[in-house]
Amino acid sequence: MDEARIILTDLQHVGSMRVGTSTRAEIDDQVRMMIRNLSRLVTFVWDNRPEVRALVEKVYLLLELSRRPNAGSATHYAFNWLRDSAVIGARLANLHRGGPTEPPGTREESTEAHGVRIGDFYQVRPGLYYRVVDMTTPKVGIKTLRFGNGRTAVVSGLVDVWRPIERLSSSLDTFGPPPYAPGR
């Protein structure tokens, strides 16, 4: 198994943490784990794509000693650093070796363009998925998809979309929602 996938699983655990219910000791444990995982991620062999370079630079900034939370840092600062680090680290881990075959926490559905729904994930490039937040139908069989980041895509015919898997939380669920799944 790819080491980036293992690191991604560790980073997804941070998504289940809440600032009001997580203790400072839990946050500090996760900060140490985050520093270990981010330090390992930047040692991987990366290609020269601009999005990869930008994420690696952000990771280096997060790992600077002056920016890391320490025992004297406010809990809120440590928690926010942890969440920001998890998002950037997960994005970087997803880009390792072309990215995942599908967004975690979803199932693949090949469908006609008219079957695309709000909330589905559309693969723009290998390893890069955007969630559909709005769409219009300028002509029959053609859809203009709008994503959360403001970008759009025009699709027609058969397209591949990924739908979030409905999750039932249980006391055994310790990983929290994956970064692509909707929060509950």
Solvent accessible surface area in square Angstrom, and as a share of the most:
residue,aa,sasa,rsa
1,M,185,0.83
2,D,34,0.17
3,E,68,0.30
4,A,0,0.00
5,R,51,0.18
6,I,88,0.45
7,I,6,0.03
8,L,6,0.03
9,T,53,0.31
10,D,54,0.28
11,L,4,0.02
12,Q,29,0.13
13,H,58,0.26
14,V,0,0.00
15,G,21,0.20
16,S,42,0.27
17,M,14,0.06
18,R,111,0.40
19,V,70,0.40
20,G,73,0.70
21,T,113,0.66
22,S,17,0.11
23,T,79,0.46
24,R,64,0.23
25,A,68,0.53
26,E,85,0.38
27,I,0,0.00
28,D,38,0.20
29,D,75,0.39
30,Q,31,0.14
31,V,9,0.05
32,R,134,0.49
33,M,24,0.10
34,M,0,0.00
35,I,36,0.18
36,R,155,0.56
37,N,15,0.08
38,L,0,0.00
39,S,42,0.27
40,R,104,0.38
41,L,0,0.00
42,V,24,0.14
43,T,86,0.50
44,F,25,0.10
45,V,141,0.81
46,W,48,0.17
47,D,75,0.39
48,N,115,0.59
49,R,67,0.24
50,P,89,0.56
51,E,51,0.23
52,V,1,0.01
53,R,113,0.41
54,A,47,0.36
55,L,5,0.03
56,V,25,0.14
57,E,109,0.49
58,K,86,0.36
59,V,0,0.00
60,Y,120,0.46
61,L,81,0.40
62,L,24,0.12
63,L,20,0.10
64,E,72,0.32
65,L,142,0.71
66,S,104,0.67
67,R,112,0.41
68,R,64,0.23
69,P,14,0.09
70,N,97,0.50
71,A,103,0.80
72,G,76,0.73
73,S,23,0.15
74,A,66,0.51
75,T,55,0.32
76,H,112,0.50
77,Y,98,0.37
78,A,0,0.00
79,F,14,0.06
80,N,62,0.32
81,W,12,0.04
82,L,0,0.00
83,R,81,0.29
84,D,80,0.42
85,S,0,0.00
86,A,9,0.07
87,V,88,0.51
88,I,25,0.13
89,G,0,0.00
90,A,7,0.05
91,R,122,0.44
92,L,0,0.00
93,A,0,0.00
94,N,5,0.02
95,L,12,0.06
96,H,16,0.07
97,R,194,0.71
98,G,36,0.35
99,G,15,0.14
100,P,18,0.11
101,T,126,0.73
102,E,61,0.27
103,P,0,0.00
104,P,31,0.20
105,G,24,0.24
106,T,6,0.03
107,R,113,0.41
108,E,93,0.42
109,E,46,0.21
110,S,70,0.45
111,T,26,0.15
112,E,79,0.35
113,A,2,0.01
114,H,132,0.59
115,G,22,0.22
116,V,5,0.03
117,R,133,0.49
118,I,109,0.55
119,G,10,0.10
120,D,2,0.01
121,F,6,0.03
122,Y,43,0.16
123,Q,57,0.25
124,V,63,0.36
125,R,107,0.39
126,P,96,0.60
127,G,4,0.03
128,L,44,0.22
129,Y,12,0.04
130,Y,28,0.11
131,R,83,0.30
132,V,0,0.00
133,V,71,0.41
134,D,64,0.33
135,M,37,0.16
136,T,60,0.35
137,T,78,0.46
138,P,87,0.55
139,K,136,0.57
140,V,153,0.88
141,G,37,0.36
142,I,47,0.24
143,K,28,0.12
144,T,22,0.13
145,L,0,0.00
146,R,90,0.33
147,F,7,0.03
148,G,63,0.60
149,N,84,0.43
150,G,64,0.62
151,R,140,0.51
152,T,77,0.45
153,A,23,0.18
154,V,103,0.59
155,V,7,0.04
156,S,63,0.41
157,G,36,0.35
158,L,125,0.62
159,V,18,0.10
160,D,66,0.34
161,V,0,0.00
162,W,11,0.04
163,R,20,0.07
164,P,26,0.16
165,I,78,0.40
166,E,132,0.59
167,R,59,0.22
168,L,166,0.83
169,S,92,0.59
170,S,67,0.43
171,S,112,0.72
172,L,159,0.79
173,D,54,0.28
174,T,79,0.46
175,F,111,0.46
176,G,11,0.11
177,P,29,0.18
178,P,19,0.12
179,P,71,0.45
180,Y,38,0.14
181,A,12,0.09
182,P,58,0.36
183,G,62,0.59
184,R,193,0.70
